[in-house]
Amino acid sequence: MDGSEVQTEFPVTRAAVCGLLAMLVGIGIARFGYAPLVPALVAAHWFGPSAAFALGAVNLLGYLIGAGAMRAWRWRIAARPAVTALMGITAICLLASAWNGGAVYIGLWRLASGITGGALMVLMAAAVVGRAPPDRRGRVGGITFAGMGAGIAFSGLVIPRVLPFGLPATWLFLGICALAATAVVALAMPEATIIPPARPAGKQALNRPVLLLVVGYALCALGFVPHMLFLASFVAIGLHRGVAAGADIAAVMGVAAALGPPILGRIADRFGFLATLGAGYVVMAAAVALPLVTGSVFGLALSAFGVGVVALGAVMLTSGALAGLVPPDRLAANWGLATMAYAVMQALVAAGFSSLFHLTGSYLLLFAIGTAASLASAALVFAAGYAARERSAG
């Protein structure tokens, strides 16, 4: 089957819905669904606070392993059985966590679910976004990666309402949701074969547009961390408005994260991925900076919404931009590198910002650093667009 046949015959909308479910399970539920469980795990004496937070870090380690493994993979991949198997393993990890077998036992399942999440992140870009026609790539990517934002919204809105039934019931509920999504994907995912690139004879350098794009994407993680970790605390504690007000701001960001990829995907189909991503980072910089100039409810809600839309939309936009910059057989490897760079930056910055806040007690300093990082991301993406045009002209 040649490229034109793929683009006209491949049912991209159905594939995108399957991609959304894969992202919902692999990233949304398995990764973001853990955060609301941490207080309950500590309160129920399953783990102490340090162990509970460490299990989150173990999941991130697994994510890096999964993304790295997909980047290094050199064999053909049948997308439907691969995606179904990865989602099924994730569901098993969630179901198995319903028994409190200790930190090592739960840690192994958190590690495994991180590995499957990282692999799904890379695989879905190649299996869905990379196979979409260029004029529909934004819409398709928007649907696919909306699953992550939906997971944030799901975590904040649904899990707290299930927790009163107990931790085992909550883990089982998450596992059953994951199994149901896996069954749908097993039936609906279109057949597709991902052909990784042949192993190069020597070291293969990234081209300049891709390198600029990947660095900008990594800096986006730096810009996102202040809001991801500290905005709710800033509202609740820094502004003395209480836990409920902080939770409301977090919910705004979660809903925005679910809406961001589809909205930005439509814009990207019209104006291009690099242009949309660069403009999005400028918007994100302004949103991150809003707490520096206003503490009003409207201003903070606008800040949370702007960051939620762009930070999660940037995942889709970056994968779509890469699909336009590299051959199809290089997409998984380059997207795997971008995914790993983002995850490493996020982990390092989360630890660094926590230490910085401990030393200074200043939320505003964190927002200022995030603003500068977002502006740097925008500059790098615009430079990548210029480099890509030069490359095409040459």
Residue pairs with C-beta under 8 A, 6 or more apart in sequence:
1 9
3 328
6 131
7 131
7 132
7 133
8 133
10 131
10 132
10 190
10 192
11 190
12 128
12 131
12 132
12 133
12 136
12 140
13 140
13 143
14 188
14 189
14 190
15 127
15 128
15 131
15 140
15 189
15 190
15 192
16 128
16 132
16 139
16 140
16 141
16 143
16 144
17 143
17 188
18 83
18 128
18 184
18 185
18 188
18 189
18 190
19 124
19 127
19 128
19 129
19 140
19 143
19 144
19 145
19 147
20 143
20 144
20 145
20 146
20 147
20 150
21 87
21 147
21 181
21 182
21 184
21 185
22 83
22 86
22 87
22 120
22 124
22 144
22 147
22 181
22 185
23 120
23 121
23 124
23 144
23 145
23 146
23 147
23 148
23 151
24 147
24 148
24 150
24 151
24 154
24 181
25 87
25 90
25 91
25 120
25 147
25 177
25 178
25 181
25 182
26 86
26 87
26 90
26 113
26 116
26 117
26 119
26 120
26 121
27 117
27 120
27 121
27 147
27 148
27 151
28 147
28 148
28 149
28 150
28 151
28 152
28 154
28 155
29 90
29 94
29 151
29 154
29 155
29 174
29 177
29 178
30 59
30 90
30 93
30 94
30 113
30 114
30 116
30 117
30 178
31 59
31 63
31 113
31 114
31 117
31 151
32 148
32 151
32 152
32 154
32 155
33 151
33 154
33 155
33 159
33 174
34 55
34 56
34 59
34 110
35 56
35 155
36 155
36 156
36 159
36 160
36 163
37 159
37 163
37 167
37 170
38 52
38 53
38 56
40 163
40 167
40 170
41 47
41 52
41 167
42 48
42 49
42 52
44 167
46 52
46 100
46 106
46 167
47 55
47 103
47 106
51 103
54 103
54 107
55 103
55 106
55 107
55 110
56 110
57 347
58 107
58 110
58 111
58 114
59 110
59 111
59 113
59 114
59 117
60 114
60 343
60 346
60 347
61 111
61 114
62 110
62 111
62 112
62 113
62 114
62 115
62 116
62 117
62 118
63 114
63 115
63 117
63 118
63 121
63 343
64 114
64 118
64 340
64 343
64 344
65 111
65 114
65 115
65 118
66 114
66 115
66 116
66 117
66 118
66 119
66 120
66 121
66 122
67 118
67 119
67 121
67 122
67 336
67 339
67 340
67 343
68 118
68 336
68 340
69 115
69 118
69 119
70 118
70 119
70 122
70 123
70 332
70 336
71 122
71 332
71 333
71 336
71 337
71 340
72 336
73 196
73 332
74 196
74 197
74 198
74 199
75 196
76 193
76 194
76 195
76 196
77 123
77 193
77 194
77 196
78 191
78 192
78 193
79 123
79 127
79 189
79 190
79 191
79 192
79 193
79 194
80 185
80 186
80 189
80 190
80 191
80 192
82 123
83 120
83 123
83 124
83 127
83 185
83 189
84 182
84 185
84 186
84 189
86 116
86 119
86 120
86 123
87 116
87 120
87 178
87 181
87 182
87 185
88 179
88 182
89 112
89 113
89 116
90 113
90 116
90 117
90 120
90 178
90 182
91 175
91 178
91 179
91 182
92 175
93 109
93 110
93 112
93 113
93 116
94 109
94 113
94 171
94 174
94 175
94 178
95 171
95 172
95 175
95 176
95 179
96 109
97 106
97 109
97 110
97 171
97 175
98 167
98 168
98 169
98 171
98 172
98 175
99 105
99 168
100 106
100 167
100 168
118 339
118 343
121 339
122 332
122 335
122 336
122 339
123 194
123 332
124 144
125 319
125 322
125 323
125 331
125 332
125 335
126 194
126 328
126 331
126 332
126 335
127 192
127 194
128 140
128 141
128 144
129 137
129 140
129 141
129 144
129 316
129 319
129 320
129 323
130 323
130 328
130 331
130 332
131 192
131 328
132 140
132 141
134 324
135 269
136 269
137 265
137 268
137 269
137 273
137 320
137 323
137 324
138 264
138 265
138 266
138 267
138 268
138 269
138 270
138 273
138 276
138 316
138 317
138 320
139 262
139 265
139 266
139 269
140 265
141 261
141 265
141 268
141 316
141 317
141 319
141 320
142 261
142 262
142 263
142 264
142 265
142 266
142 268
142 313
142 316
143 261
143 262
143 265
144 261
144 316
145 261
145 312
145 313
145 315
145 316
145 319
146 258
146 259
146 260
146 261
146 262
148 257
148 261
148 312
148 315
149 254
149 256
149 257
149 258
149 259
149 260
149 261
149 308
149 312
150 258
152 253
152 254
152 257
152 258
152 308
152 312
153 251
153 254
153 255
153 257
153 258
155 254
156 247
156 250
156 251
156 254
157 251
157 254
159 170
159 174
162 169
162 170
162 173
163 170
165 173
194 332
195 329
196 329
196 332
196 333
197 327
197 329
197 330
197 333
206 214
206 334
206 337
207 325
207 326
207 391
208 384
208 387
208 391
209 325
209 384
209 385
209 387
209 388
209 391
210 322
210 325
210 326
210 334
210 384
212 380
212 381
212 383
212 384
212 387
213 274
213 318
213 321
213 322
213 325
213 338
213 380
213 381
213 384
214 334
214 337
214 338
214 341
215 341
215 380
216 277
216 281
216 376
216 377
216 378
216 379
216 380
216 381
216 384
217 314
217 318
217 338
217 341
217 342
217 377
218 338
218 341
218 342
218 344
218 345
219 345
219 373
219 374
219 376
219 377
219 380
220 281
220 284
220 311
220 314
220 342
220 373
220 374
220 377
221 342
221 343
221 345
221 346
221 349
222 345
222 349
222 369
222 370
222 373
223 281
223 284
223 285
223 288
223 311
223 370
223 371
223 373
223 374
223 377
224 284
224 307
224 311
224 346
224 370
225 346
225 349
225 350
225 353
225 366
225 370
226 288
226 353
226 363
226 366
226 367
226 369
226 370
227 253
227 288
227 303
227 304
227 307
227 308
227 311
227 370
228 311
229 350
229 353
229 354
230 353
230 357
230 363
230 366
231 246
231 249
231 250
231 253
231 291
231 300
231 303
231 304
231 307
232 246
232 247
232 249
232 250
233 246
233 363
234 246
234 291
234 363
235 241
235 245
235 246
235 249
235 300
236 242
236 243
236 245
236 246
236 247
237 246
238 363
239 245
239 295
249 300
249 301
249 304
250 304
252 301
252 304
252 305
252 308
253 304
253 305
253 307
253 308
254 308
255 305
255 308
256 304
256 305
256 306
256 307
256 308
256 309
256 312
257 308
257 309
257 311
257 312
258 312
259 308
259 309
260 308
260 309
260 310
260 311
260 312
260 313
261 312
261 313
261 315
261 316
263 309
263 313
264 276
264 280
264 309
264 310
264 313
264 316
264 317
265 313
265 316
265 317
265 320
267 276
268 276
268 277
268 317
268 320
272 385
273 317
273 320
273 321
273 324
274 321
274 324
274 381
274 382
274 384
274 385
274 388
275 385
276 317
277 314
277 317
277 318
277 321
277 381
278 378
278 381
278 382
278 385
279 378
280 309
280 310
280 313
280 314
280 317
281 310
281 314
281 374
281 375
281 377
281 378
281 381
282 374
282 375
282 378
283 306
283 309
283 310
284 306
284 307
284 310
284 311
284 314
284 374
284 377
285 371
285 374
285 375
285 378
286 306
287 302
287 303
287 304
287 305
287 306
287 307
287 310
288 303
288 307
288 367
288 370
288 371
288 374
289 367
289 368
289 371
290 299
290 300
290 302
290 303
290 306
291 299
291 300
291 303
291 363
291 364
291 367
292 364
292 367
292 368
292 371
293 299
294 300
318 335
318 338
319 335
319 338
321 384
322 331
322 334
322 335
322 338
323 331
325 334
325 388
326 334
353 366
353 369
356 365
356 366
357 363
357 366
